[in-house]
Amino acid sequence: EHSAEKKASRGGGFKISHLEDIFATNAFVSNVYAIARDQAGCRMLQHKLEEGNAEAVSAIFGEVLVHCVELMMDPFGNYLCQKVMDMCSPQQLELILDKACSGLVRISLNMHGARAVQKLIDVVRSTPYVPRLVAALEGAVVALTKDPNGNHVVQRCLEALPPEAHAFIFRAVANEVVDVASHRHGCRIAQRCIDAAAGHDRWLLTGAICKNSLTLVQDPFGNYVVQYVLGLHDPRANSEIIGCLLGRLNVLSRQKFSSNVVERCLQVSSPEEKAKMLMELADIRSLGELLRDVYGNYVVQSALGMAPEPQLSHFLGAVRPLLPSLRASGQGRRIAQKLEKKYPQLRAGGPEASGGNASGAGSGRGGGGAGSAGGVPRRGAE
């Protein structure tokens, strides 16, 4: 009677003929755990559930309940667990949840287990058991957001659980926002949290991002989270971010990731904030360094394209004396030619600045705008 379990423990699969014999004689009873870990056996157990025989269903449920933590992480057993979750009564679901909660974080970090936990979230969402699920996960939110499997569990919580059950995720992400937002998987969860949050909860998240924006803008993933907040067009958040970056624009404009954020800030800034940014970027003491830099020159081109009068004339006046030294290098020569073509007033003896070209947008780089994390990063950003 225990041959099936011995066979499974040796790692061997079941022959179809053997499985047919097992099911024909009801020998699957008390061998569900072993059979569920076989691909064909798992399918046959699911069919048995669909047939609806009360004794068979009870036998399968009983063994799945005992071994649900291990089966939820099994390549095949997880599908049986999901089937049981779909079919069981509220009382049976409560038993499965109580059993699974003891290892729910470990299950969520597993490739197969994460799928089973997402199903558990789906079936628990409209029951009184949501607080138990939350209690089992809330101590590990940050670890889950950064895990290739666990982040899907957090995302499903945001999608499926009622809004009042999201607070544990928002608190954890806000408290460790640099750790989460500067991670490959965490940066996406941070954005999904912002989408799901409203009112005080949203400001809890965006405020934490704003406060840490100077660190995040220089990160390969964190910069996208800051840009996502800028894209919300919240004047309070935009002002906080711009305030953190002012005084450091020269350094930030010469870095791969933060240079994109500087341009995005120029796009969303108020007239007063834009004037401050343009004044800082046009500082003659550092403008030459920016123009010669592989990233900084694009920021300068974008700034000129967004500068209204009289800031445009002031900016061009700062650029003009730097053009001779700029032409001394190959890359600098190309930049000088590009600027002179766009702004003829820069040429020696050219007309005075009129601002007629101020409406020209951007730097002409390929790769699209500096928006969400889903876009194609510019300047080779990862």
C-alpha positions in Angstrom: 0.0 0.0 0.0 2.9 2.3 0.6 4.7 1.4 -2.7 3.6 4.7 -4.3 5.2 6.7 -1.5 8.4 4.8 -1.7 8.5 5.3 -5.5 8.0 9.0 -5.1 10.7 9.3 -2.4 13.2 7.7 -4.8 12.4 10.4 -7.3 10.9 8.0 -9.9 7.7 8.8 -11.9 4.7 6.6 -12.1 3.8 4.6 -15.2 0.4 5.5 -16.5 -0.7 1.8 -16.2 0.4 1.8 -12.6 -1.6 5.0 -11.9 -4.7 3.6 -13.6 -4.5 0.5 -11.3 -4.0 2.7 -8.3 -7.1 4.8 -9.1 -9.2 1.8 -10.2 -8.7 0.2 -6.8 -8.9 3.4 -4.8 -5.4 2.8 -3.7 -4.7 6.5 -4.1 -6.3 7.0 -0.7 -3.4 7.5 1.8 -1.0 7.9 -1.1 -2.2 11.4 -2.3 1.0 13.1 -1.2 3.2 10.8 -3.3 0.9 10.8 -6.3 0.4 14.6 -6.3 4.2 15.0 -6.9 3.9 13.1 -10.2 2.8 15.1 -13.3 0.3 12.5 -14.5 -0.7 11.5 -11.0 -1.5 15.1 -10.1 -3.8 15.5 -13.1 -5.6 12.3 -12.2 -6.1 13.5 -8.6 -7.6 16.7 -10.0 -10.0 14.7 -12.2 -11.0 12.8 -9.1 -11.9 16.0 -7.4 -14.0 17.1 -10.4 -15.9 13.8 -10.3 -17.2 14.9 -6.9 -17.3 11.6 -5.1 -17.6 12.7 -1.5 -15.3 10.0 -0.1 -12.6 10.7 -2.7 -12.8 14.4 -2.2 -12.6 14.0 1.6 -9.5 11.7 1.3 -7.7 14.1 -1.1 -8.5 17.1 1.0 -7.3 15.4 4.2 -3.9 14.6 2.8 -3.5 17.9 1.0 -4.2 19.6 4.3 -1.5 17.6 6.2 1.1 18.3 3.5 0.0 21.6 2.0 3.2 23.5 2.7 5.3 21.0 0.9 2.8 20.5 -1.9 2.4 24.2 -2.5 6.1 24.3 -3.4 6.1 21.2 -5.6 6.3 21.6 -9.4 3.1 19.5 -9.8 1.6 19.4 -6.3 1.0 23.1 -6.3 -1.7 22.6 -9.0 -3.6 20.2 -6.9 -3.4 22.6 -4.0 -4.9 25.3 -6.2 -7.7 23.0 -7.3 -8.5 22.2 -3.7 -8.6 25.9 -2.8 -11.0 26.5 -5.6 -13.4 23.7 -4.5 -13.2 23.6 -0.7 -15.8 25.0 1.7 -15.2 28.1 3.8 -14.4 25.9 6.8 -11.9 23.8 4.8 -10.3 27.0 3.4 -9.8 28.2 6.9 -8.0 25.0 7.8 -5.8 25.3 4.7 -5.0 28.9 5.5 -4.1 28.1 9.1 -1.8 25.3 8.0 -0.2 27.3 5.2 0.4 30.4 7.3 3.1 28.6 9.3 5.3 28.7 6.2 3.6 31.3 4.0 6.7 33.5 3.5 8.9 30.5 2.6 6.2 29.3 0.2 5.9 32.8 -1.4 9.7 32.8 -2.1 9.4 29.6 -4.0 8.8 29.6 -7.8 5.9 27.1 -7.6 4.8 28.2 -4.1 4.3 31.8 -5.3 1.6 30.6 -7.7 -0.2 28.7 -5.0 -0.1 31.7 -2.6 -1.5 33.9 -5.3 -4.4 31.5 -5.7 -4.8 31.5 -1.9 -5.0 35.3 -1.9 -7.7 35.1 -4.7 -9.9 32.7 -2.7 -9.4 34.4 0.7 -10.0 38.0 -0.6 -13.8 38.0 0.2 -13.7 36.0 3.4 -13.2 37.0 7.1 -9.7 35.4 7.0 -7.9 38.3 5.3 -6.3 39.5 8.6 -4.7 36.1 9.1 -3.2 36.2 5.6 -1.9 39.7 6.3 -0.4 38.7 9.7 1.5 35.9 8.0 3.1 38.2 5.4 3.5 41.6 7.0 6.9 40.9 8.7 8.5 40.0 5.3 7.1 42.5 2.9 10.5 44.1 2.0 12.1 40.7 1.4 9.1 39.6 -0.7 9.2 42.8 -2.9 12.9 42.1 -3.8 12.4 38.4 -4.6 11.7 37.3 -8.2 8.9 35.1 -6.9 7.8 36.9 -3.8 7.2 40.2 -5.6 4.3 38.6 -7.5 2.7 37.7 -4.2 2.9 41.3 -3.0 1.5 42.5 -6.3 -1.4 40.1 -6.1 -2.2 41.4 -2.6 -2.4 44.9 -4.1 -4.6 43.7 -6.9 -6.9 41.3 -5.1 -7.2 42.3 -1.4 -9.6 45.1 -0.4 -8.0 48.5 -0.1 -8.2 48.6 3.7 -5.9 45.5 3.7 -3.1 47.2 1.8 -1.8 49.4 4.6 0.8 46.8 5.8 2.5 46.9 2.4 2.4 50.7 2.2 4.0 51.0 5.6 6.7 48.5 4.9 7.7 50.0 1.6 7.6 53.6 2.9 9.8 52.7 5.9 12.4 51.0 3.6 11.9 53.0 0.5 15.5 53.2 -0.6 16.0 49.5 -0.2 12.9 48.7 -2.1 13.0 51.3 -4.8 16.6 50.8 -5.7 16.0 47.1 -6.4 15.2 45.5 -9.8 11.9 44.0 -8.6 11.2 46.4 -5.8 11.1 49.5 -8.0 8.1 48.0 -9.8 6.3 47.2 -6.5 7.0 50.8 -5.3 5.2 52.1 -8.4 2.3 49.6 -8.0 1.9 50.7 -4.4 1.6 54.3 -5.5 -1.1 53.3 -8.0 -3.0 51.4 -5.3 -2.7 54.1 -2.6 -4.9 57.1 -2.1 -5.0 60.1 0.2 -2.8 59.8 3.3 -1.4 56.4 2.1 -0.3 57.8 -1.2 1.5 60.7 0.5 3.1 58.3 2.9 4.8 56.7 -0.1 5.5 59.7 -2.3 6.7 61.7 0.7 9.2 59.0 1.6 10.4 58.9 -2.1 10.7 62.7 -2.2 12.7 62.7 1.1 15.2 60.2 -0.3 15.1 61.5 -3.9 18.8 62.6 -4.0 19.9 59.0 -3.3 17.3 57.4 -5.6 17.9 59.6 -8.7 21.5 58.3 -8.8 20.4 54.6 -8.8 19.7 52.5 -11.9 16.2 51.6 -10.6 15.5 54.2 -8.1 15.6 57.0 -10.7 12.6 55.5 -12.4 10.6 55.6 -9.1 11.4 59.3 -8.7 10.4 59.9 -12.3 7.1 58.0 -11.7 6.3 60.4 -8.8 7.1 63.4 -11.0 4.7 62.0 -13.6 1.9 62.2 -11.1 1.9 66.0 -11.5 1.6 66.6 -7.8 3.0 70.1 -7.2 3.9 69.4 -3.6 5.9 66.3 -4.5 7.5 67.9 -7.5 8.6 70.9 -5.4 10.1 68.6 -2.8 12.1 66.6 -5.3 13.3 69.7 -7.2 14.3 71.3 -3.8 16.4 68.2 -3.0 18.3 68.5 -6.4 18.9 72.2 -6.5 22.4 73.1 -5.7 23.6 69.8 -7.1 22.4 70.0 -10.7 25.9 70.1 -12.2 27.0 66.8 -10.6 23.6 65.1 -11.2 23.5 66.2 -14.9 26.8 64.4 -15.5 25.6 61.0 -14.2 23.9 58.4 -16.4 20.7 58.0 -14.3 20.2 61.3 -12.5 20.7 63.3 -15.7 17.3 61.9 -16.9 15.6 63.0 -13.7 17.1 66.6 -14.1 15.5 66.8 -17.5 12.2 65.5 -16.2 12.2 68.1 -13.4 12.7 70.8 -16.0 9.6 69.5 -17.8 7.3 69.5 -14.7 8.7 72.5 -12.7 6.8 75.6 -12.0 8.0 78.8 -13.7 9.8 79.9 -10.5 11.5 76.5 -10.1 12.5 76.3 -13.7 14.1 79.7 -13.5 16.2 78.5 -10.5 17.2 75.4 -12.4 18.1 77.3 -15.5 20.2 79.8 -13.6 22.1 77.0 -11.9 22.7 75.1 -15.1 23.9 78.3 -16.9 26.5 79.1 -14.2 29.6 80.0 -16.3 31.9 78.3 -13.7 30.5 74.8 -14.5 28.7 75.2 -17.8 31.8 74.2 -19.9 32.1 71.0 -17.9 28.5 70.2 -18.6 28.8 70.9 -22.4 31.7 68.6 -22.7 30.2 65.8 -20.6 28.6 62.7 -22.4 25.4 63.1 -20.3 25.6 66.8 -19.3 25.5 68.1 -22.9 22.1 66.6 -23.4 20.8 68.2 -20.2 22.0 71.6 -21.5 20.4 71.0 -24.9 17.1 70.1 -23.2 17.3 73.1 -20.8 17.8 75.5 -23.8 14.8 73.9 -25.5 12.6 74.5 -22.5 13.9 78.0 -21.5 11.5 80.9 -22.0 12.8 84.5 -22.4 14.6 86.1 -20.8 16.3 83.0 -19.4 17.0 81.7 -22.9 19.0 84.8 -23.8 20.9 84.6 -20.5 21.7 80.9 -21.1 22.9 81.5 -24.7 25.0 84.4 -23.5 26.7 82.0 -21.1 27.2 79.3 -23.8 28.6 81.7 -26.5 32.1 82.3 -25.0 32.5 78.6 -24.4 32.1 77.6 -28.1 35.7 78.1 -29.2 37.1 75.7 -26.6 34.2 73.3 -27.3 35.2 73.1 -31.0 38.6 71.8 -29.9 37.4 68.2 -29.6 35.5 66.0 -31.9 32.5 65.5 -29.8 32.5 69.1 -28.7 32.6 70.2 -32.3 29.5 68.3 -33.1 27.7 69.7 -30.0 28.8 73.3 -31.0 27.5 72.8 -34.6 24.2 71.4 -33.3 23.7 74.4 -31.0 24.7 76.9 -33.6 22.3 75.4 -36.1 19.4 75.5 -33.6 20.3 78.9 -32.2 21.9 81.0 -35.1 22.4 83.9 -32.6 25.4 81.9 -31.2 27.4 82.3 -34.4 30.0 85.0 -34.5 28.3 88.1 -35.8 24.9 86.3 -35.7 21.6 88.1 -34.8 21.0 88.8 -31.1 19.0 86.3 -29.1 15.3 86.6 -29.9 14.0 83.4 -28.2 12.4 82.4 -31.5 13.7 78.8 -31.2 12.8 78.4 -27.5 9.9 76.2 -28.3 12.1 73.5 -29.8 11.7 70.5 -27.6 14.5 68.5 -26.1 17.9 67.3 -27.0 17.2 65.1 -30.0 18.3 61.9 -28.4 16.8 58.6 -29.3 15.2 56.2 -26.8 12.0 58.0 -25.8 11.1 60.0 -22.8 12.2 59.6 -19.2 9.0 58.1 -17.9 8.0 54.9 -16.2 10.2 51.9 -15.3 8.6 50.1 -18.2 10.1 52.4 -20.8 13.4 51.9 -22.7 16.1 53.6 -20.6 18.1 56.3 -22.3 21.9 56.7 -22.5 22.2 52.9 -22.1 20.5 53.0 -18.6 20.0 49.5 -17.3 
